[in-house]
Amino acid sequence: MPSHMHLIYYPEPPTESTVAEARKQLHDHETQLDHLSFKIASAEEALAKIVADSKRAIQDLQREHHQLQEKIFLTKAYISPIRRLPNELLRQIFMFNFEEHPCCAWILAAVCSLWRRLALSVPKLWSKIRLNTTQSSSPDTIRLWLERSGDKVPLDIEIFLRVVGTSSEGSSRTRPVSPLSWSHQPPSPPPHYVLANPPGGTPIMLPPAHTPIIIPHSPTHHDSWSSSSPTSSRSPQSQRSIHWGHITVFYLIKQMHRWQRFVFRFDRQFLSISALKSIFGDAPILTEFEISCAEPVYLNEWTWLPSASPSSSIALTKLQSLMLHHVPFKWSSPIFKSNLRSLNLRALPSNHLPLDRILHMISSNPGLETLKLHFAVVLPSILPMLPTSLPRLRELAFGGHYHMSTLVDSLVLPALDVLNLDIEVRDPIEDTITNLLQRSNNPPISDLSVSYGGSSTSSLYYGPGGVVISWGFLTELNHLQSVSVGGTPLEPFLAALGPPDEDQTHWACPNLTSVSMKNCHPHSDGVARLVQLVEARNPDMGNPQMANGVAPVKLRHLELNDCASLGQDVVDWLKKRVDHVVCTEPPPYVRSP
């Protein structure tokens, strides 16, 4: 019966007796309700206790299950075949990995406690420092690395400093990036390098793509790696920026006797750059030394290793490779008299050297195999320029001031293979090239670049390569495989490489496989000349035309940067004939008001 039906037996309106009876019945119902509520609460409490007991039992079972899993895992690890390898053999495996991945120690030390102990017990695993950092990162990464390398193992050091914020003072504006190496710019983080103190706190390594990134043990210091805005000079990060170079160089200088390679690159001037002045002293096993900046900086002369006095007795008995970009140096420093095999200098604009002193640095190293020099300003020679023979030189790259062509005229290079000239020209550059080749008994050059880097475009009066009016010397370069030119009229260059005419007896550069052009402005038939060149060297059917019994090899690479508007149909046609085609349209001409 519904709960409200018991009221129908009471008369309406209520009487005193029915009201009294109703009140008695209400009291009985309330008593029953309290009793039922108590029973419900007791049942719920009992259920909660059962659930809690069950959960505790489940948790105990889960804990026991996890412990058993851990024991099984540890037991399997203990009985695994690699665990049975002797420590000596495991160290040898570490060294095999070290040869291919220089920074593998960071990953190996993070695998397990045994591997960590073994990795820390092999100083050579820590002897190759590959660090990509910022001036606001903690220098403790360098300190830790050096400590783990012991005190006897030779050090191979490469540090890439990315200068963030606006901390540089007086740095010049960034120059356009050249396709060649004259505009030396530290690249993006290369593989197998360590990033110092990213926003997680500890250094991480950049391993190959198939290898997981593992965070190694290292001092924890916060670093705003991705921050590009300058912070307050009172912040801890700014304080580290001020002192980073001094602390880092202090750690490195203490190990200078162990330097085998030392490479330090940075993209622009930073607050503690003067710390580099502390690099001075003996480095008896140093074979390669490089300090380079991607852009010119304004620095006073330093008393440091590349600016040492000629009377300084500095032990550099094994130095073979020297590269200095946009840092001070003196031509008379003992560092230039160590029988170098590779010399790469890009002088500061404030470094004004007479031509004969530049030649003195060259002649002091007759065993040079690679020579790359760029001087924005060169003074006329003081002493007579004597012919200098470099019998082993295979690669020559000169750029900058027009006097550098006079320096080329003083060299004899019988083994030359790669020639790169990016000089401000006042005289026909083809005469400089022809005379060099004739003087050197026509060495088999395979790679020629003329004003392709664009480093001399700052000249107000003389453009790079613009004076080249004849490419006839190309007919003598039978071994040439790659040619790159810039700033020269397009048609004469293409005509020289095209099929022989009635005045020619053979193809020019029959072994040519790569042609690159930049800022080579055409006239009316420039595009037609390009098509004729490709059609002649890469015919659609059959082999190229033979001349004097010789047919050219096919072009594999064709590149045109800011040369001519070819049209999509021409580009598509070129891509069908040449394996690799790169074409960038020149910027639109804007008529001045």
Salt bridges, closest charged atoms under 4 A:
ASP28 OD2 - LYS24 NZ 3.62
ASP28 OD1 - HIS27 ND1 3.96
ASP53 OD2 - LYS49 NZ 3.25
ASP53 OD1 - ARG56 NH2 2.12
ASP60 OD1 - ARG63 NH1 2.88
GLU100 OE2 - HIS101 NE2 3.87
ASP140 OD1 - ARG143 NE 3.36
ASP140 OD2 - HIS221 NE2 3.12
GLU147 OE2 - ARG143 NH1 2.96
ASP156 OD2 - ARG130 NH2 3.12
ASP156 OD1 - ARG261 NH1 2.43
GLU158 OE1 - ARG130 NE 3.78
GLU158 OE2 - ARG261 NH1 2.82
GLU288 OE1 - ARG261 NE 2.81
GLU290 OE2 - HIS184 NE2 3.80
GLU290 OE2 - ARG265 NE 2.54
GLU301 OE1 - LYS330 NZ 3.88
GLU395 OE2 - LYS372 NZ 3.44
ASP417 OD2 - ARG394 NH2 3.87
ASP525 OD2 - ARG529 NE 3.72
GLU535 OE1 - ARG577 NH1 2.64
GLU559 OE1 - HIS557 NE2 3.06
ASP579 OD2 - ARG556 NH1 3.20
